[in-house]
Amino acid sequence: MQKFVEKSILFSLSFLLLTSIFSSCKKDVEISTPTTEPTTTTPSTFDGKVIIVGAGAAGLAAAKKLEEAEIVYQILEATEHYGGRIQKDEDFADFPIDLGAEWIHTDKSILNELIGSSEPEPDVETFLYQPTDVYEFDGTNYEQIPPFLMEIFYADYFKEYKFKNTTWYDYISENFAQPVEQNIVYNAKVSTIDYSGEQVIVTTEDGTEYTADKVISTVSVGVLKSNFINFIPALPAAQIAAINSIEFLPGLKLFMKFSEKFYPDVISCETATGEKTYYDAAYQKEANDHVLGLLSTGASTEEYYQLANSQAIVDAVLAELDGIYNGAASQAYTGEYILKDWGQEVNTLGSWTAPKEVCPEDLKISPEDKVYFAGATFGDIFDADDNITSNVRGSVQAAILSGYDAVNKILE
Ligand SMILES: Cc1cc2nc3c(=O)[nH]c(=O)nc-3n(C[C@H](O)[C@H](O)[C@H](O)COP(=O)(O)OP(=O)(O)OC[C@H]3O[C@@H](n4cnc5c(N)ncnc54)[C@H](O)[C@@H]3O)c2cc1C
């Protein structure tokens, strides 16, 4: 904790100039190893059945750990695919595009740590993400951030990687989904979790009932807030209050294809809440296509939701870019785009948890020791000794580590 504070003070000058850049990625670089031993299977006398709700990163990680412990489990997934907020598109451009999670926060070694390997170098190619051609836009003024400040920022405050030719989805697929996919029930949208009896009865929207000894819910905090899932009995009041206290912003990603790259590496736009960032999605990829990404959460997303449809959002974005680049955006636009709206996707209902250092303890209550919660929101940046961990809250690794934690609780 102390180290983090000192660093924050030391670099407050550059940080102040850069606060609006990549709020999803604003994390310090000093990390310790994960608080959980990912692939260590805790010796246990538990030999019941576990149902996991949701096949995102948290659900798949929990399943992988149960598989290793030879515990009977099933994953009930609302959609017809796994991955949750980790999805990819391989058809739009000549490089694969991450529609959800994209950056590897902190260090690339996290990819190995999450699968229990101490090797620093992952099997897949990654690159350090350090663009220096970065501009700020407040709606009127468009100014470059001096490259030397960006260099200081990356060198001393902020570190992250990206996949070179692959995606987060490929990583999750290979390391987490494939070993457990045989136990996923797709199109199984859970509407009731009844833990009033000895066994937990989980009912899906179509009325199918599943029974188990324990349930791990990994649905997003947006889905929990929506009360779509009816818990019987109701969750403890303190836990409901904790769920409702979490800031889970609406968010979307827009990718647009252009015939030439008229834009810089990054344009960080001023916004009241969340973030709005244009970025060169092809930056340092093996690509010839010119794809500009827009990552919007919070206030800017709410503004886009006021528009009639996807095309109206694209038109608004083009108009903004044309304003900055004297019409160059419309001239170079090929007419192709992908809009992935996570805020209005019914099985997600938001983007990610606003960065907070500590996950409220009440959020982690396991009612009757029958219902457990996991997911990206259920992680702490700091461990019990105040060391910064690899568990960047709201990230992919937070989701994976929380899945491991939930299984550890069941097995302990
Ligand atoms: C636009 C965007 C950009 C991001 N960028 C990054 C990034 O660069 N780096 C990073 O580390 N993280 C990033 N994140 C965050 C990261 O994607 C998430 O934290 C992580 O993937 C969450 O995993 P999860 O398993 O906790 O939840 P989810 O991925 O939400 O998985 C929950 C699963 O539950 C299913 N489900 C929901 N309701 C039900 C139900 N009733 N019954 C059954 N199943 C249900 C859902 O379909 C889903 O598959 C980003 C997220 C978004 C949206």
Ligand as a Chemical Component Dictionary entry (heavy atoms), coordinates in Angstrom:
data_LIG
# 
_chem_comp.id                   LIG 
_chem_comp.type                 NON-POLYMER 
_chem_comp.pdbx_formal_charge   0 
_chem_comp.three_letter_code    LIG 
# 
loop_
_chem_comp_atom.comp_id 
_chem_comp_atom.atom_id 
_chem_comp_atom.alt_atom_id 
_chem_comp_atom.type_symbol 
_chem_comp_atom.charge 
_chem_comp_atom.model_Cartn_x 
_chem_comp_atom.model_Cartn_y 
_chem_comp_atom.model_Cartn_z 
_chem_comp_atom.pdbx_ordinal 
LIG C1  C1  C 0 -15.734 -3.389  -23.116 1  
LIG C2  C2  C 0 -14.940 -4.109  -22.069 2  
LIG C3  C3  C 0 -13.558 -3.976  -22.053 3  
LIG C4  C4  C 0 -12.793 -4.632  -21.088 4  
LIG N1  N1  N 0 -11.444 -4.525  -21.122 5  
LIG C5  C5  C 0 -10.697 -5.282  -20.295 6  
LIG C6  C6  C 0 -9.305  -5.350  -20.469 7  
LIG O1  O1  O 0 -8.746  -4.711  -21.362 8  
LIG N2  N2  N 0 -8.594  -6.149  -19.620 9  
LIG C7  C7  C 0 -9.192  -6.871  -18.626 10 
LIG O2  O2  O 0 -8.485  -7.592  -17.880 11 
LIG N3  N3  N 0 -10.535 -6.819  -18.446 12 
LIG C8  C8  C 0 -11.296 -6.077  -19.266 13 
LIG N4  N4  N 0 -12.651 -6.071  -19.155 14 
LIG C9  C9  C 0 -13.265 -6.773  -18.018 15 
LIG C10 C10 C 0 -13.328 -8.293  -18.233 16 
LIG O3  O3  O 0 -13.822 -8.593  -19.507 17 
LIG C11 C11 C 0 -14.279 -8.877  -17.205 18 
LIG O4  O4  O 0 -13.910 -8.434  -15.910 19 
LIG C12 C12 C 0 -14.296 -10.401 -17.153 20 
LIG O5  O5  O 0 -14.300 -10.957 -18.439 21 
LIG C13 C13 C 0 -15.517 -10.821 -16.355 22 
LIG O6  O6  O 0 -15.602 -12.227 -16.256 23 
LIG P1  P1  P 0 -16.706 -12.870 -15.293 24 
LIG O7  O7  O 0 -16.617 -14.331 -15.456 25 
LIG O8  O8  O 0 -16.581 -12.305 -13.933 26 
LIG O9  O9  O 0 -18.106 -12.318 -15.833 27 
LIG P2  P2  P 0 -18.794 -12.461 -17.270 28 
LIG O10 O10 O 0 -17.775 -12.468 -18.320 29 
LIG O11 O11 O 0 -19.852 -11.420 -17.311 30 
LIG O12 O12 O 0 -19.437 -13.919 -17.232 31 
LIG C14 C14 C 0 -20.703 -14.176 -16.661 32 
LIG C15 C15 C 0 -21.389 -15.257 -17.483 33 
LIG O13 O13 O 0 -22.665 -15.509 -16.877 34 
LIG C16 C16 C 0 -23.633 -15.659 -17.895 35 
LIG N5  N5  N 0 -24.945 -15.366 -17.309 36 
LIG C17 C17 C 0 -25.465 -14.149 -17.006 37 
LIG N6  N6  N 0 -26.677 -14.295 -16.455 38 
LIG C18 C18 C 0 -26.926 -15.636 -16.388 39 
LIG C19 C19 C 0 -28.015 -16.426 -15.906 40 
LIG N7  N7  N 0 -29.113 -15.868 -15.389 41 
LIG N8  N8  N 0 -27.933 -17.784 -16.023 42 
LIG C20 C20 C 0 -26.836 -18.379 -16.561 43 
LIG N9  N9  N 0 -25.786 -17.664 -17.030 44 
LIG C21 C21 C 0 -25.816 -16.314 -16.931 45 
LIG C22 C22 C 0 -23.204 -14.684 -18.956 46 
LIG O14 O14 O 0 -23.766 -14.994 -20.212 47 
LIG C23 C23 C 0 -21.668 -14.836 -18.927 48 
LIG O15 O15 O 0 -21.238 -15.852 -19.803 49 
LIG C24 C24 C 0 -13.437 -5.429  -20.115 50 
LIG C25 C25 C 0 -14.822 -5.570  -20.125 51 
LIG C26 C26 C 0 -15.565 -4.922  -21.102 52 
LIG C27 C27 C 0 -17.061 -5.119  -21.121 53 
# 
loop_
_chem_comp_bond.comp_id 
_chem_comp_bond.atom_id_1 
_chem_comp_bond.atom_id_2 
_chem_comp_bond.value_order 
_chem_comp_bond.pdbx_ordinal 
LIG C1  C2  SING 1  
LIG C2  C3  SING 2  
LIG C2  C26 DOUB 3  
LIG C3  C4  DOUB 4  
LIG C4  N1  SING 5  
LIG C4  C24 SING 6  
LIG N1  C5  DOUB 7  
LIG C5  C6  SING 8  
LIG C5  C8  SING 9  
LIG C6  O1  DOUB 10 
LIG C6  N2  SING 11 
LIG N2  C7  SING 12 
LIG C7  O2  DOUB 13 
LIG C7  N3  SING 14 
LIG N3  C8  DOUB 15 
LIG C8  N4  SING 16 
LIG N4  C9  SING 17 
LIG N4  C24 SING 18 
LIG C9  C10 SING 19 
LIG C10 O3  SING 20 
LIG C10 C11 SING 21 
LIG C11 O4  SING 22 
LIG C11 C12 SING 23 
LIG C12 O5  SING 24 
LIG C12 C13 SING 25 
LIG C13 O6  SING 26 
LIG O6  P1  SING 27 
LIG P1  O7  DOUB 28 
LIG P1  O8  SING 29 
LIG P1  O9  SING 30 
LIG O9  P2  SING 31 
LIG P2  O10 DOUB 32 
LIG P2  O11 SING 33 
LIG P2  O12 SING 34 
LIG O12 C14 SING 35 
LIG C14 C15 SING 36 
LIG C15 O13 SING 37 
LIG C15 C23 SING 38 
LIG O13 C16 SING 39 
LIG C16 N5  SING 40 
LIG C16 C22 SING 41 
LIG N5  C17 SING 42 
LIG N5  C21 SING 43 
LIG C17 N6  DOUB 44 
LIG N6  C18 SING 45 
LIG C18 C19 SING 46 
LIG C18 C21 DOUB 47 
LIG C19 N7  SING 48 
LIG C19 N8  DOUB 49 
LIG N8  C20 SING 50 
LIG C20 N9  DOUB 51 
LIG N9  C21 SING 52 
LIG C22 O14 SING 53 
LIG C22 C23 SING 54 
LIG C23 O15 SING 55 
LIG C24 C25 DOUB 56 
LIG C25 C26 SING 57 
LIG C26 C27 SING 58 
# 
